[in-house]
Amino acid sequence: MKTQSGMSRAELLSLPVSVDVVVAGRAIGVGRTLAYDLAKRGEFPVRVLRLGNRYRVARADLLRHLGEDPAEAA
């Protein structure tokens, strides 16, 4: 069963500790271009970490934003 996001609950809970902005965008229901645009403008709804030229999102922050308990994913 799909959640409000673009991923099922099982998919969300099986994500690695950090994901790229495309996967995080898919989880919150936005496409690749919009996800990068929001990250570059500092408007992505979840904290984005910039590592060199890469954007990463912590799974725990993403799960909290989506109303899931990060402890369940551990």
C-alpha positions in Angstrom: 0.0 0.0 0.0 1.4 3.4 -1.0 1.5 6.2 1.6 0.8 9.9 0.8 4.4 10.0 -0.5 5.5 8.3 -3.7 6.8 5.3 -1.7 5.2 2.5 0.2 5.8 2.4 4.0 8.0 -0.7 3.5 10.2 1.2 1.0 10.5 4.2 3.3 11.6 2.0 6.3 14.1 0.1 4.1 16.0 3.3 2.9 19.7 3.5 3.8 20.9 6.0 6.5 21.1 8.8 3.9 19.6 9.1 0.4 20.2 11.5 -2.5 17.8 14.3 -3.2 16.1 12.4 -6.0 15.1 9.6 -3.7 14.1 12.0 -1.0 12.0 13.9 -3.5 10.3 10.7 -4.7 9.5 10.0 -1.0 7.8 13.3 -0.6 6.1 13.2 -4.0 8.1 15.6 -6.2 10.1 14.9 -9.3 13.9 15.1 -9.9 14.0 18.6 -11.3 11.8 20.1 -8.6 13.7 18.3 -5.9 17.1 19.7 -7.1 15.5 23.1 -7.5 14.2 23.2 -4.0 17.5 21.9 -2.6 19.5 24.6 -4.4 17.2 27.3 -3.2 17.2 26.0 0.4 13.5 25.3 0.3 13.5 21.5 0.4 11.0 20.5 3.2 13.7 18.3 4.9 17.2 19.4 5.9 19.6 18.8 3.0 23.3 18.2 3.6 25.6 19.5 0.8 28.7 17.3 0.5 30.8 18.8 -2.3 28.5 18.8 -5.3 26.2 16.2 -3.9 23.0 16.7 -1.9 22.1 14.1 0.8 19.1 13.8 3.1 19.1 11.8 6.4 16.6 9.0 6.5 15.6 10.0 10.0 14.7 13.5 9.0 12.8 12.3 6.0 10.8 9.8 8.0 10.0 12.4 10.7 8.7 14.8 7.9 6.5 12.0 6.6 5.1 11.2 10.1 7.0 7.9 10.5 9.0 6.8 13.5 12.7 6.7 12.6 13.3 4.1 15.3 11.2 1.6 13.4 13.6 1.7 10.5 16.6 0.9 12.7 
